Amino acid sequence: VIIISKYPILTSTGFFPETSIYFSRQAETSIKLSEKKTIDVVGLYVPSRDRSERKILRKKNYIDEMERYIRESSKTNRIILGDLNILEREHVPHYSTFYEWEYHFYDVFMEAGYVDAFQYVHPAVQEYSWVGRTQNGYRYDYCFVSPDLRENISECQYIHETRMMRITDHSAIVIEIAV
């Protein structure tokens, strides 16, 4: 996980201890936007999986820990974003290869009051941030905003050049927040 900001980063912490296999898959920074406004930005990189029990458990355990983190931590002045390797239930097309607990992880954000920033700005647009070898599209990358920042969202979009130029296999997600 990498978080880049043009504003000063005040602190940077992580949820997982350095000895955890998940240590590099979550980072939280506190960013000073102005004299009076600070926000927390949390970057997540949820493990991908195949059908092997080891990888299924690795992903499920990570999601369980992040669900607890989301439910128990502050829900103000916060943006949580990254490669979540999940889909929302209404994703088009619907893929039957996803488990109920993967769809549920998206629901956890909604239940906690977070706003899917891309859907908020573009409610009628189906966008994909990852495309497989068979050209099937998936929206794996998300940006969730705490309810108090909802009205500050001025834009949220995917930058597909990162994927098209093969810098990474994912499109970047960018959010603009009015200060």
Salt bridges, closest charged atoms under 4 A:
GLU28 OE2 - ARG78 NH2 2.84
GLU35 OE2 - LYS32 NZ 3.47
ASP50 OD2 - LYS55 NZ 3.91
ASP64 OD1 - LYS60 NZ 3.20
GLU65 OE1 - ARG68 NH2 2.68
GLU67 OE2 - ARG71 NE 3.13
GLU67 OE2 - HIS104 NE2 3.50
GLU72 OE1 - ARG68 NH1 3.72
ASP83 OD2 - HIS170 NE2 3.22
GLU88 OE2 - ARG139 NH2 3.42
GLU100 OE2 - ARG89 NH2 2.60
GLU102 OE2 - ARG49 NE 2.83
GLU102 OE2 - LYS59 NZ 2.60
ASP107 OD2 - ARG89 NE 2.63
GLU111 OE1 - ARG71 NH2 3.11
ASP116 OD2 - ARG139 NH2 2.52
GLU127 OE2 - HIS160 NE2 2.87
ASP141 OD1 - HIS170 ND1 2.76
GLU155 OE2 - HIS122 NE2 2.95
ASP169 OD1 - HIS170 NE2 3.72
